[in-house]
Amino acid sequence: MTRTAPNGVLLRAFLALSLVVFALAGDPAAAQTSRAPNAASTETPVGGAVPGDTLGTTSDSDYWRAVRHGLQGNVSIPDKKAGTLVQSEGEAWRSFRNGPLALYASWALLGTIVLLGLFYAIRGRIRIEHGKSDRTITRFKAVERFGHWMTAVSFVILGLTGLNVLYGRYVLKPILSDSIFGFISQMGKYLHNYLAFAFMAGLAMIFIMWVRHNLPDRTDIKWILQGGGIFSKKLHPPAKKFNAGQKVIFWLVIICGVSLSLSGWALLFPFTTHFFAGTFAKVNLIFGTDLPAALTALQEQQLNSLWHSIMAVFMICVILAHIYIGSIGMEGAFDAMGSGEVDLNWAKEHHSIWVEEHEADIHKTSGSGGAPQPAE
């Protein structure tokens, strides 16, 4: 028995040690106490992120804020614009177009009509002071009238269909059925897209035919100082084929018309031009400004749309004044673009220098036979 005692003691000691090991392995708190005190401080989280469910170094708010402000990712499809999940400028465009732009444009249009009405009520129609004569003089040839009317008619239709895009849902839709308003808008869209080319062609025609007659000269200064004789029934400042007021209209139509055509072209053929980025870069270079020269394709389209609307409304206001003075505002003015023949007294009162030059040219080429013809 004395020989087997040590073996029994060793067996009992081994069993007790095994129980202690198993007990420690099953208790996490006890297991942690067995680790070195500095183990947690020397361990680096994977990728710099804090493990577990804590916020850590990655913030969902920061992530979605970047997406909200146009963060662009990578896509495998050809259209790289799809890499932008949220195009924030679209909301800014919508708010400006349907807010300040639509509001101020309506004020400008209504204000122009009201001012013209007040002017007519105060001044009345500008009459031919010496009355109509029995002779007429050729003011515009057929090709000139064709260029004018092609530009004018196309612009009127473009203006009406464009205003429908801006105001149709507020003005026409409440008084028309959805189907009728939809049909009008769809037909207006087609007219707007195709008649734009007629407007561009007419713009080129009148520029080529009339640019040499619309260069400023000294006679324009006197005309301006005398207010064109508009405010006085007895005052008739001398003028050539086009007076200073008509020259202003001409250059406004050409410059604004070209700008309108370029922005319209960009809208007809989207994502093919970069007019604003290039323009902003040149302006920054010349004037030292800080305009955004790195624009996305969508931002270009949004700026084209806004600029197109602004230029269109401005031109409509200008043309309203032109239509007024060429129709009910002045006696004998419409004949210039109607038949092309104007009363000689009207021509002498409003374009005296041109009449003298015109008659001198006629006498040089054909003698007295080219004198103004009797009115029929």
NORMOTA-V85028 format. One line per field, one symbol per residue. ss: DSSP state (H for helix, E for strand, C for the rest). phi: phi as a letter, one per 30 degrees, with the letter a starting at -180 (. if undefined). psi: psi as a letter, one per 20 degrees, with the letter a starting at -180 (. if undefined). Layout:
# NORMOTA-V85028
ss=???
phi=???
psi=???
This chain:
# NORMOTA-V85028
ss=CCCCHHHHHHHHHHHHHHHHHHHHHCCHHHHHHCCCCCHHHHCCCHHHCCCCCCCCCCCHHHHHHHHHCCCECCCCCCCHHHHECCCCHHHHHHHHHHHHHHHHHHHHHHHHHHHHHHHHHHHCCECCCCCCCCEEEECCCHHHHHHHHHHHHHHHHHHHHHHHHHHHHHHCHHHCCHHHHHHHHHHHHHHHHHHHHHHHHHHHHHHHHHHHHCCCCHHHHHHHHCHHHCCCCCCCCCCCCCCHHHHHHHHHHHHHHHHHHHHHHHHHCCCCCCHHHHHHHHHHHHHCCCCCCCCCHHHHHHHHHHHHHHHHHHHHHHHHHHHHHCCCCECCCCHHHHCCEEEHHHHHHHCHHHHHHHHHHHHHHHHHHHCCEECC
phi=.ddcdeddddddddddddddddddddcedddddddddcdddcdcddiicddjcddicccdddddddddcjecccbcdddddddcdbcdddddddddddcedddddddddddddddddddddddiddcdecidccbbbdcbddddddddddddddddddddddddddbedccdedcbdddddddddddddddddddedddddddddddddcdddcddbddddddddciiidcbdccbddadebddddddeeddddddddddddddddddbdicbbddddddddddddcidbddcccddddedddedddddddddddddddedddddcbddbdiddeecdciccdddddddcbddddddddddddddbiddcdedddc
psi=hhhighhhghghhggghghgghghhiohghhhiirqhjghhippqpjjqprajrgbipphghghggghkkppapqirhnihiiogonhhhhggggggidgghghghggghhgggghggghhghaporogjrqajqrqogprghghggghgggghgggggghghhhhighhgghhiqrhgghggghghhggggghihhhggghghghgghihhijpqahhhghgghjkjjhjpiipnqqqbhprhghhggghgggghhgghgghhghhhmqkirlggggghggghhgikrlqoinqrhhhghghggghggghggghggghghggghjeihppihhhhifiipqphhgghhhlggggggghggghghjbiijrpqqq.
